[in-house]
Amino acid sequence: MIKVKKNNMKSTIEFNLDEQEDVERYKRVNKADDMAFAIWDITHNTKKSLHYSMDGKEIDKHEAIDLVFDEIFAILNRHHIDIDELTN
């Protein structure tokens, strides 16, 4: 169970790390900045990056989908985000 304490302009979040569910929440909270920067990177840079890497190439829709997901996974990697660790 997560406890949130508010005092003036400060907040403290406590996790019971003996409980697996809280361990998972703790990991997600600790990766919040990395996830936010990865989302920013995906929304602001992925389209430009893919346009540049595909310039002059003809590819089918399956290859295009693979390129998009490869780029997303590369961004997640650069930001040290392991989706499996954060969702299991």
Secondary structure, 3 states (H helix, E strand, C coil): CCEEEEECCEEEEECCCCCHHHHHHHHHHHCHHHHHHHHHHHHHHHHHHHHHHHCCCCCCHHHHHHHHHHHHHHHHHHCCCCHHHHHC
